Amino acid sequence: MLVRRGLGLVFACSMLLGLTGVASANNERILFASVGDTSRAPIGWVEFCADNPKDCRSASTEPRDIVMTQTAWKDLLRVNRWVNETVKPMTDQEHWGTIERWSYPTDGYGDCEDYVLLKRKMLI
């Protein structure tokens, strides 16, 4: 009986070590999306911009650093909290009868892109 337990323990430990080895090997691989010559905007964004052209006009700019002051941080938290508490989650399929539609949640319902669009509008 003691030998059986010992063999079971050895087997369990070897399995655990084997799984750990696989996990650490996977952690060493760098996973990334391949990049081709061109990339396209998501179709939801393209259709949103067709419906809301003034909200999509912008000059190309270089990335810039934002100074996160106390006031800026409070504004960010206030907008995030207000949108998250005000907009009720609903899939595009339930809301619009289509798989994907990006829009402002003017009726109080939306999915993740709709939350982002409203937060973007309020912060920019």
Contacts in CASP RR format, 6 or more apart in sequence:
PFRMAT RR
TARGET T0000
AUTHOR 0000-0000-0000
METHOD contacts of the structure
MODEL  1
MLVRRGLGLVFACSMLLGLTGVASANNERILFASVGDTSRAPIGWVEFCA
DNPKDCRSASTEPRDIVMTQTAWKDLLRVNRWVNETVKPMTDQEHWGTIE
RWSYPTDGYGDCEDYVLLKRKMLI
42 102 0 8 1.000
43 100 0 8 1.000
44 100 0 8 1.000
44 101 0 8 1.000
44 102 0 8 1.000
44 113 0 8 1.000
45 102 0 8 1.000
47 101 0 8 1.000
47 102 0 8 1.000
48 55 0 8 1.000
48 56 0 8 1.000
48 102 0 8 1.000
48 103 0 8 1.000
48 117 0 8 1.000
49 55 0 8 1.000
49 56 0 8 1.000
51 103 0 8 1.000
52 104 0 8 1.000
55 121 0 8 1.000
66 72 0 8 1.000
75 123 0 8 1.000
76 123 0 8 1.000
79 119 0 8 1.000
79 122 0 8 1.000
79 123 0 8 1.000
80 119 0 8 1.000
82 122 0 8 1.000
83 115 0 8 1.000
83 118 0 8 1.000
83 119 0 8 1.000
83 122 0 8 1.000
84 115 0 8 1.000
86 108 0 8 1.000
87 105 0 8 1.000
87 108 0 8 1.000
87 109 0 8 1.000
87 110 0 8 1.000
87 114 0 8 1.000
87 115 0 8 1.000
87 118 0 8 1.000
88 108 0 8 1.000
88 109 0 8 1.000
88 110 0 8 1.000
89 109 0 8 1.000
89 110 0 8 1.000
89 111 0 8 1.000
90 109 0 8 1.000
90 110 0 8 1.000
90 111 0 8 1.000
91 111 0 8 1.000
92 98 0 8 1.000
92 99 0 8 1.000
92 100 0 8 1.000
92 101 0 8 1.000
92 110 0 8 1.000
92 111 0 8 1.000
93 99 0 8 1.000
95 101 0 8 1.000
95 109 0 8 1.000
95 110 0 8 1.000
95 111 0 8 1.000
96 103 0 8 1.000
102 113 0 8 1.000
102 114 0 8 1.000
102 117 0 8 1.000
103 110 0 8 1.000
103 114 0 8 1.000
103 117 0 8 1.000
104 114 0 8 1.000
104 117 0 8 1.000
104 118 0 8 1.000
104 121 0 8 1.000
105 114 0 8 1.000
105 115 0 8 1.000
105 118 0 8 1.000
END
